[in-house]
Amino acid sequence: MTEDLSPAERYAAARKRAVEQATALASFREMYEFGLDPFQIEACQALEAGKGVLVAAPTGSGKTIVGEFAVHLALQQGKKCFYTTPIKALSNQKYADLAKRYGADKVGLLTGDNSVNSEAPVVVMTTEVLRNMLYAGSQSLIGLGHVVMDEVHYLSDRFRGAVWEEVIIHLPESVTLVSLSATVSNAEEFGDWLDTVRGDTEVIVSEHRPVPLFQHVLAGRRMYDLFEEGEGRRRTVNPDLTRMARLEASRSYNPRDRRKGKMVREADRERERRSRSRIWTPGRPEVIERLDAEGLLPAITFIFSRAGCEAAVQQCLYAGLRLNDDDARLRVRELVEERTASIPNEDLHVLGYYEWLEGLERGIAAHHAGMLPTFKEVVEELFVRGLVKAVFATETLALGINMPARSVVLEKLVKWNGEQHADITPGEYTQLTGRAGRRGIDVEGHAVVLWQRAMSPEHLAGLAGTRTYPLRSSFKPSYNMAVNLVEQFGRHRSRELLETSFAQFQADKSVVGISRQVQKNEEGLEGYKASMTCHLGDFEEYARLRRELKDRENEIAKQGAVQRRVAAAAALEKLKPGDVIHVPTGKYAGLALVLDPGLPAGRANGHRGFEHQDGPRPLVLTAERQVKRLASMDFPVPVEAVERMRIPKSFNARSPQSRRDLASALRTKAGHIVPDRHRKGRAAAADDREIAQLRTELRAHPCHGCDEREDHARWAERYHRLLRDTSQLERRIEGRTNTIARTFDRIVALLTELDYLRGDEVTEHGKRLARLYGELDLLASECLRAGVWEGLGPAELAACVSALVYEARVGDDALAPKLPSGNAKAALGEMVRIWGRLDALEEEFRISQAEGVGQREPDLGFAWAAYMWASGKGLDEVLREAEMPAGDFVRWCKQVIDVLGQISAAAPRAGGTVGKNARKAVEQLLRGVVAYSSVG
């Protein structure tokens, strides 16, 4: 090939190769055995050129290579690189990867519970840690060159998403940002925002999966392809699945069914049985055996329930399933014993270690948030090594942990979202099935959905065919954010910074379409205004008078209708059993005998009434022998008794004979009475001064005598309607612009009221609040301020602080929680009272929890468990009392430890015991299962 080039072309090619070999990318590529994909090369080149990058690519496509290049580039340039992840498990994993590649001396780790070599040039951390460093003005930020934000699409998370935006907005301008995201449909919009707040940012989107994914449905004994190739490589839903869904929908066999009066024929029943035999949802052991037989293991089966994951493992063990040979069993046992050596024997029994180990030895495991972190990490390591081949997991596994499989199985397409059972979204489906197909190992990945009754293949195809989902900001200002911003930038500059958030950027973009509509409406208003112009005078003024007159007439008419209803209801309330009335209108108009007045009060004259919210509803017997309960609409005018009758004690409304006899007596007694016709009184409008004045002004107006008056009036009415619609659109625009800043203003006003802020000055109370991060930051600060925790022992303080972090899962809080007695109980009560005061204040300042701002009520459900553990009680006793899985217990303890650390730093030093006891509480909580390091 080179022989065909001219000497000049060969020289130019050699120069180009020399330039490429001199780049950081060239030395980086040599570190990998495989070649880089085009999107990875493009992103790395942009980084080396000094640009920020946003990389949006499918799960498993290798976008973290770009993050690793940022690490490589920073080390080569003698700068620092921070690698942030959304969850601690990911941070631990990434720390282990980078330490292995660059050496433990060059890589550090910072999470809520671990600090390893924190001053290293490369530090892996959770995003919250970096946010806290930015607000604290940490010295570690000096020399920072690059920040990698892995799983940046987390900024959609309604609980934690704001942290990502805070970091992006507040990072120094000199820092180059690397944003790694799942494939989102609005990557360009997100890139435009990054360009605005961070400067030159290259957006690189890759839809290509390096390992192709095939979609299947497992029904009965058959595995069906979800799609089949049509003409021109167009994919269509497999007609076998469509036929099967139609067949199941039409299945309605029942032994009692009749067809034209005869039993369903035996031939039909036989055909029904045959079709049923092909369609069923296979059991969990059956699914794993089927995947094993087809060579589709290792597999992750997603079950949206922790109990379901544990039950699935037990079902496979009971079925005698074994996926490991003897050699693999020995290797599993060796690794498990090595990783769990630090856990005391008495705790192993409590943690269900031996049942867990039996599953692992057979190559089967569960993976969910209720498991001990150490157990979860062992499962992850064994799965990656191929020693666990079937994992039953909740969706938390899909959040970026490096655990790719050959196949992913979804049991159902519905999950509990905390409020109701809802269909999984295309984004969730993509995230879950993205685990299928291991790069460099598998030629293809497989997503298998189990057949369920009433499944729609078209709906499944829609989920599988929608590869992306939009990124939506969940950014909201908080109390802690407000004091930190005001301290650093002052109120005015802080407000401007918040206006640069992605949330406001999206809100402003949504206003564009509404603004265009307003412009169109304004053009229309000009046209209508021209059409209603009158040569005799100001027709707009004349139209206003007509409108005011019409509105006043309507108002008077409504008042009259209300007065008539009130008078009619008052008349009904005077009725007694035995009164004879004339029902004025309706289906049962005419003579009627009141059996029960049906008063709202419940009892009237000894008779049991019915409680009605819309006034009395009398039960009557009509002259036509019908017993009916009438409504207020049957009495548009007041009604009076025209006669009285005695109702026999033996009268039974359900007896036709009884009704007939009493109706006959009614006609005899009152049939000759002619009802008084209700005379309409003088219309209120006739005596209304305002109406008289408006009519006089109308007749005196010059336009009143115009020949084209009614034509002009029609145009004026259109003008008024369009003007009203335009005003509504303008209010919508006003509601969407500056929304974040307005929320910030309300927060600042409340903090000023509580003396945390004085203009641009942050008070001592405010500086304390600036060091408290968390959902209940203001409540924690108020408790410190009021001395609620002074005099508490370490275990009692741990119990109180647990109320700031713990949130019961739905259904876990049915009974009143058990609480420690004495000072701790009194302090918890005082915390709830302070929260009540803050809640009332938030309502006054229009700060709404529904909008994601404000303080939720403290949850006391973990106080007893935290108190017992900090008091030195054994794991068995604590878990039994807490009725909580070990993984949840450890997670909540670590969150309590994190907040205790903040409190020890924020508590007043002089004369107080809180800071000292917070540090002691940390020491007392950090033992046993809570202390086992999760760093590999």
Secondary structure, DSSP 8 states (H G I E B T S, - for coil): -GGGS-HHHHHHHHHHHHHHHTSHHHHHHTT-SS---HHHHHHHHHHHTT-EEEEE--TTS-THHHHHHHHHHHHHTT-EEEEEESSHHHHHHHHHHHHHHH-TTTEEEE-SS-EESTTSSEEEEEHHHHHHHHHHT-GGGTTEEEEEETTGGGGG-TTTHHHHHHHHHHS-TTSEEEEEE--BTTHHHHHHHHHHHHSSEEEEE----SS-EEEEEEETTEEEESEEE-GGG-EEE-HHHHHHHHHHHH----TT-EETTEE--HHHHHHHHHHHHH-----HHHHHHHHHHTT--SEEEE-S-HHHHHHHHHHHHHTT---S-HHHHHHHHHHHHHHTTTS-HHHHHHTTHHHHHHHHHTTEEEE-TTS-HHHHHHHHHHHHTTS--EEEE-GGGGSS-S--BSEEEES-SEEE-SSSEEE--HHHHHHHHTTBS-TTT-S-EEEEEE--TT--HHHHHHHHH---B---------HHHHHHHHHHHHHHHHHHHHHTSHHHHHHHHHHHHHHHHHHHHHHHHHHHHHHT-BTTB-HHHHHHHHHHHHHHHHHHHHHHHHHHHHHHHHHHHT--TTEEEEE-SSTT-EEEEEEE---TTSEETTEE----TTS---EEEETTS-EEE--GGG-SS----SEE----TT--TT-HHHHHHHHHHHHHHHTT-----------GGGG-HHHHHHHHHHHHSGGGG-TTHHHHHHHHHHHHHHHHHHHHHHHHHHHHTTHHHHHHHHHHHHHHHTTSEETTEE-HHHHHHTT--STTHHHHHHHHHHTTTTT--HHHHHHHHHHHH----TTTTSS------THHHHHHHHHHHHHHHHHHHHHHTT--GGGT-S------TTHHHHHHHHTT--HHHHHHHHT--HHHHHHHHHHHHHHHHHHHHHS--SS-SHHHHHHHHHHHHSSGGGTS----
